[in-house]
Amino acid sequence: MQTQTQTQTTTPPQKQQQQHMSRPDQVIVQEAAAKATEDDIMRGRGRVDAAFDARKPPPFRIGDVRAAVPEHCWRKSPWRSLWYVARDVAVVAALGAAAAGVDSWAVWPFYWPAQGTMFWALFVLGHDWRISHRTHHQNHGHIHRDESWHPITEGLYRQLEPRTKKLRFTVPLPLLAFPVYLLYRSPGKTGSHFLPSSELFSPKEKGDVMLSTTCWCIVLASLLAMACAFGPLQVLKMYGIPYLVFVMWLDLVTYLHHHGHQERLPWYRGEEWSYLRGGLTTVDRDYGWINNIHHDIGTHVIHHLFPQIPHYHLVEATKAAKPVLGRYYREPQKSGPLPLHLLGVLLRSLRVDHFVSDHGDVVYYQTDHDLNTTAAHGWAVQNHHKQK
């Protein structure tokens, strides 16, 4: 825990002085000292611009960003949109036919990541239809109203079981969270994406939820029928493992578009939050060859601010908006052919982004150092037993 670590590294006279403070005063002093130390480190690495403070409202309005985007970027072409759907469906069908026709263990390891990536590409084309995802777009950056990968407050974090904390921040489990999120939502929130009565939905949306749940049941029934007809192993190879790859893509991309930047990203409460400020805390990512396959979803800042822009105009719209966004746009690290560098970003973020303060209208992620110490000790013990 950040506050615990700060207390342990102070000198004995400082400890004595803190013992006479109330608990809230101690937290304020410790968090301020930790923030100052971190800022000093980042300045030494050349990462902090003294003239830029992400906590302050931007010097432009969302209308200024909108005006910078060329007019044709807003136009949607039904035929062009359908072309991308047809292209993805055709690739999915071709991959499935080829794998089923060969049915060799020399082919399956190549089929699984390719087909799972195409499942993800199809999801990107239709993901803005989801009710909860629209809620995420409308409330991103708000600690309490955001959906999916929103921060846990310190009070709630302390209530979690140690095993839950470890599972939440240990790869690969965070990359398999999507089905669990659909069933139970995130910690601190109740309801399910499959229940019309969930507080996630308004009364007028209950019909859509019932239709969605019915479709899910039809898909599950179809998979069971195919398992009976062709065998469960064949269904697992053709659909089950690619589905897991799809889930990992979804969790990885969603997480990294809202975490893991070298500069800390603020989260907001109350009147400090606005749609513009929330959208500006998203992060663009470069996925190399996969940029085109998953429809340039890495251009996430402009997508968050203006989800009505079709994906085939996002790159151009981003280039046009960057001069207005200035330092509020965080240039993505260039990727090689495959975005392997993002695995390191993910691991670093999971080590430091654990919870936010229960108080304050502009807050940043804090680190539970005890969690990292416990995990490191567990790995050391495990490696020691293996060596024996």
C-alpha positions in Angstrom: 0.0 0.0 0.0 1.3 3.4 -0.9 0.6 5.1 2.4 2.2 2.2 4.3 5.4 2.4 2.2 5.7 6.1 2.8 5.4 5.7 6.5 8.0 3.0 6.6 10.6 5.2 4.7 10.2 8.3 6.9 12.7 9.1 9.7 11.8 8.3 13.3 11.1 12.0 14.3 8.7 12.2 11.3 7.0 9.0 12.5 6.5 10.4 15.9 5.0 13.6 14.5 2.6 11.6 12.3 1.4 9.6 15.3 -0.1 12.8 16.7 -2.0 13.5 13.5 -5.5 12.2 12.8 -5.8 9.5 10.2 -7.1 11.8 7.4 -4.2 14.2 8.0 -1.7 11.4 7.8 -3.2 10.2 4.5 -3.0 13.7 3.1 0.6 14.2 4.1 1.7 10.8 2.9 -0.1 11.1 -0.5 1.3 14.5 -1.1 4.8 13.3 -0.3 4.4 10.3 -2.6 3.0 12.5 -5.4 5.9 15.0 -5.0 8.5 12.2 -5.2 6.9 10.7 -8.2 6.8 14.0 -10.0 10.5 14.6 -9.2 11.3 11.2 -10.7 9.3 11.9 -13.8 10.8 15.3 -14.3 14.2 13.7 -14.1 13.3 11.4 -17.0 12.0 14.3 -19.0 8.4 13.2 -18.9 6.8 16.2 -17.2 6.1 19.5 -19.0 6.0 22.2 -16.3 3.5 24.2 -18.5 1.1 21.3 -18.8 -1.1 19.9 -16.0 -3.5 17.1 -17.0 -5.6 17.9 -13.9 -6.6 21.3 -15.3 -9.5 21.8 -17.8 -8.2 22.0 -21.4 -7.9 25.5 -23.0 -10.3 24.4 -25.8 -13.9 23.2 -26.1 -15.2 20.0 -27.7 -16.6 22.3 -30.5 -13.1 23.4 -31.3 -12.1 19.7 -31.8 -15.2 19.0 -33.8 -14.5 22.0 -36.1 -11.0 20.7 -36.9 -12.3 17.4 -38.2 -12.9 17.6 -42.0 -16.6 17.5 -43.0 -16.3 14.3 -45.1 -15.0 12.4 -42.0 -18.5 12.6 -40.6 -20.2 11.0 -43.6 -21.2 7.4 -43.3 -21.3 5.2 -46.3 -23.7 2.2 -45.9 -22.1 0.3 -48.8 -18.6 0.9 -47.5 -19.6 -0.2 -44.0 -21.3 -3.3 -45.3 -18.1 -4.1 -47.3 -16.1 -4.3 -44.1 -18.7 -6.6 -42.5 -18.7 -8.8 -45.6 -14.9 -8.9 -45.7 -14.6 -10.0 -42.1 -17.4 -12.6 -42.4 -15.7 -14.0 -45.5 -12.3 -14.3 -43.8 -14.0 -16.0 -40.8 -15.7 -18.5 -43.1 -12.6 -19.2 -45.1 -10.5 -19.8 -42.0 -13.1 -22.1 -40.6 -13.4 -24.1 -43.8 -9.7 -24.4 -44.2 -9.1 -25.6 -40.6 -12.0 -28.0 -40.7 -10.8 -29.4 -44.1 -7.2 -30.0 -43.0 -8.0 -30.9 -39.4 -4.3 -31.2 -38.4 -2.6 -30.3 -35.2 0.0 -28.6 -37.3 -2.7 -26.1 -38.4 -4.7 -25.5 -35.3 -2.1 -23.3 -33.5 -2.2 -20.9 -36.5 -5.9 -21.0 -36.8 -6.7 -20.1 -33.2 -5.0 -16.7 -33.0 -6.1 -15.8 -36.6 -9.7 -16.7 -36.1 -9.9 -15.2 -32.6 -8.5 -11.9 -34.0 -11.2 -12.0 -36.7 -13.9 -12.5 -34.0 -12.5 -9.4 -32.4 -12.6 -7.5 -35.6 -16.3 -8.3 -36.1 -16.9 -7.2 -32.5 -15.2 -3.8 -33.2 -17.6 -3.2 -36.0 -20.7 -3.6 -33.8 -19.5 -2.9 -30.3 -21.1 0.6 -30.1 -24.6 -1.0 -30.3 -24.2 -2.3 -26.8 -26.1 -0.4 -24.1 -23.4 -0.7 -21.5 -20.7 0.4 -23.9 -22.7 3.5 -24.7 -22.8 4.2 -21.0 -19.0 3.8 -20.9 -18.6 6.4 -23.7 -21.0 8.9 -22.1 -19.3 8.6 -18.7 -15.7 7.7 -19.3 -13.3 9.1 -16.7 -16.0 9.3 -14.0 -15.0 7.1 -11.1 -18.6 6.1 -10.2 -20.5 6.2 -13.5 -18.0 4.7 -15.9 -18.4 1.1 -17.1 -15.7 -1.5 -17.6 -12.2 -1.1 -16.2 -13.2 1.9 -14.0 -11.1 2.4 -10.9 -11.8 0.7 -7.6 -11.8 3.1 -4.6 -9.4 2.4 -1.8 -12.2 1.6 0.7 -13.7 -1.0 -1.7 -10.2 -2.3 -2.5 -9.5 -3.0 1.1 -12.6 -5.1 1.4 -11.6 -7.5 -1.3 -10.2 -10.8 -0.4 -6.5 -11.2 -0.9 -7.1 -13.9 -3.5 -9.5 -11.6 -5.4 -6.9 -8.8 -5.5 -4.2 -11.2 -6.8 -6.5 -12.6 -9.5 -7.5 -9.1 -10.7 -4.0 -8.0 -11.2 -2.2 -11.2 -12.3 -1.9 -12.1 -16.0 -3.6 -13.9 -17.8 -6.7 -13.7 -15.6 -7.4 -10.0 -16.3 -7.5 -10.9 -20.0 -10.3 -13.4 -19.4 -12.5 -11.0 -17.4 -15.1 -10.2 -20.1 -17.5 -13.1 -19.5 -17.4 -12.5 -15.8 -18.1 -8.8 -16.3 -21.1 -9.7 -18.4 -22.5 -11.9 -15.7 -21.7 -9.8 -12.6 -20.3 -6.4 -13.7 -17.4 -4.9 -11.8 -16.6 -4.9 -8.1 -18.9 -2.4 -6.3 -21.6 -2.6 -8.9 -24.6 -5.0 -9.0 -26.6 -6.5 -11.8 -26.0 -8.5 -14.9 -26.0 -7.8 -18.6 -28.4 -10.7 -19.1 -31.1 -9.5 -16.7 -33.6 -6.9 -17.8 -34.1 -5.9 -14.2 -30.5 -4.9 -13.8 -29.8 -1.4 -12.6 -27.6 -1.1 -15.7 -30.6 -0.7 -17.9 -33.5 1.8 -18.1 -37.1 0.5 -18.3 -37.3 1.4 -22.0 -34.3 -0.8 -22.7 -35.7 -4.0 -21.1 -37.0 -5.2 -24.4 -33.6 -4.9 -26.0 -32.0 -6.8 -23.1 -34.5 -9.6 -23.4 -33.8 -9.9 -27.1 -30.1 -9.9 -26.5 -30.3 -12.6 -23.8 -32.6 -14.7 -26.1 -29.9 -14.5 -28.9 -27.2 -15.6 -26.4 -29.4 -18.6 -25.5 -29.8 -19.5 -29.1 -26.1 -19.4 -29.7 -25.4 -21.6 -26.7 -28.1 -24.1 -27.8 -26.5 -24.1 -31.3 -23.1 -24.8 -29.8 -24.5 -27.7 -27.7 -26.2 -29.1 -30.8 -23.0 -29.0 -32.8 -21.1 -30.6 -29.9 -23.6 -33.5 -30.0 -23.3 -33.7 -33.8 -19.5 -33.3 -34.3 -18.1 -33.9 -30.9 -17.2 -31.4 -28.1 -13.5 -31.4 -29.0 -14.2 -30.2 -32.6 -16.4 -27.4 -31.3 -13.7 -26.4 -28.8 -11.1 -26.3 -31.6 -13.3 -24.5 -34.1 -15.0 -22.0 -31.8 -14.1 -22.3 -28.1 -10.4 -21.5 -28.3 -10.8 -18.7 -30.9 -13.5 -17.3 -28.5 -10.9 -17.1 -25.7 -8.5 -15.3 -28.0 -11.3 -12.9 -28.8 -11.9 -12.3 -25.1 -8.2 -11.6 -24.5 -8.1 -9.1 -27.4 -11.2 -7.3 -26.0 -9.8 -7.1 -22.4 -6.3 -6.1 -23.6 -7.4 -3.4 -25.9 -10.1 -2.0 -23.6 -7.6 -1.9 -20.6 -4.7 -0.3 -22.5 -6.9 2.4 -24.0 -7.6 3.6 -20.5 -4.4 2.6 -18.5 -0.7 2.2 -18.7 0.5 5.5 -20.1 3.9 6.7 -18.9 2.2 9.8 -17.6 -0.5 9.3 -15.0 -4.0 9.7 -16.2 -6.6 11.5 -14.0 -10.0 10.3 -13.0 -12.8 12.6 -11.9 -15.7 13.1 -9.5 -18.4 15.7 -9.2 -18.2 18.9 -11.1 -14.6 18.3 -12.2 -15.8 15.7 -14.6 -17.0 16.6 -18.1 -17.5 14.6 -21.3 -14.5 16.3 -22.9 -12.1 15.8 -19.9 -13.1 12.2 -19.6 -12.5 11.5 -23.3 -9.1 13.1 -23.2 -7.9 10.6 -20.6 -8.1 7.8 -23.2 -4.9 6.7 -24.9 -4.3 5.8 -28.5 -2.3 2.6 -29.3 -0.4 1.3 -32.3 -1.0 -2.3 -33.2 1.2 -2.7 -36.2 -0.2 -5.0 -38.9 -3.4 -5.5 -36.8 -4.4 -1.8 -37.1 -6.2 -2.4 -40.3 -7.5 -5.8 -39.3 -9.4 -4.5 -36.3 -10.5 -1.3 -38.0 -8.1 1.2 -36.5 -9.7 1.0 -33.0 -6.3 2.2 -31.7 -7.3 5.7 -32.7 -9.3 5.7 -29.5 -9.3 9.3 -28.4 -11.2 10.7 -31.3 -13.4 7.6 -31.2 -14.3 8.4 -27.6 -15.0 12.0 -28.3 -17.0 11.4 -31.5 -18.2 7.8 -31.7 -20.4 8.7 -34.6 -17.3 9.0 -36.9 -17.1 5.8 -38.9 -14.0 3.7 -38.3 -12.6 4.2 -41.8 -12.2 8.0 -41.1 -10.7 7.7 -37.6 -7.1 8.0 -38.7 -7.7 11.1 -40.8 -9.9 12.7 -38.1 -7.2 12.0 -35.5 -4.5 13.7 -37.6 -6.8 16.8 -38.1 -7.6 17.0 -34.4 -4.1 16.7 -33.0 -3.1 20.4 -33.4 -6.1 21.4 -31.3 -5.6 18.7 -28.7 -1.9 19.6 -28.2 -0.4 17.9 -25.0 -3.8 16.4 -24.2 -3.1 14.0 -27.1 -0.6 11.3 -26.0 1.3 10.0 -29.1 1.2 6.2 -29.1 4.4 4.2 -29.1 5.2 2.9 -32.6 4.7 -0.8 -32.9 6.6 -3.4 -34.9 4.6 -5.8 -37.2 3.1 -7.3 -34.1 2.3 -5.2 -31.0 4.4 -7.2 -28.6 5.5 -4.0 -26.8 2.0 -3.7 -25.3 2.5 -6.8 -23.2 5.2 -5.0 -21.3 2.9 -2.0 -20.9 0.1 -4.2 -19.6 2.4 -5.9 -17.0 3.7 -2.6 -15.7 0.3 -1.1 -15.4 -1.1 -4.1 -13.5 1.8 -3.6 -11.0 1.0 0.0 -10.2 -2.6 0.8 -11.1 -4.6 -0.7 -8.2 -7.0 1.8 -6.6 -7.9 5.5 -6.3 -8.5 7.6 -3.2 -12.0 7.6 -1.6 -11.8 11.4 -1.6 -11.0 14.2 -4.1 -12.5 15.3 -7.3 -9.3 14.7 -9.4 -7.5 11.6 -8.4 -4.9 9.2 -9.8 -4.3 5.5 -9.5 -2.3 4.4 -6.4 -0.2 1.3 -5.8 -0.7 -1.5 -3.3 3.0 -2.3 -2.7 2.0 -5.1 -0.3 0.3 -6.9 -3.2 3.4 -6.7 -5.4 5.6 -7.8 -2.5 3.3 -10.8 -1.8 3.3 -11.8 -5.4 7.1 -11.5 -5.8 7.5 -13.6 -2.6 5.2 -16.3 -4.0 7.1 -16.4 -7.3 10.4 -16.7 -5.4 9.1 -19.6 -3.3 7.7 -21.3 -6.4 11.0 -21.0 -8.3 12.9 -22.3 -5.2 10.8 -25.4 -5.1 11.2 -26.0 -8.8 15.0 -25.7 -8.5 14.9 -28.4 -5.8 
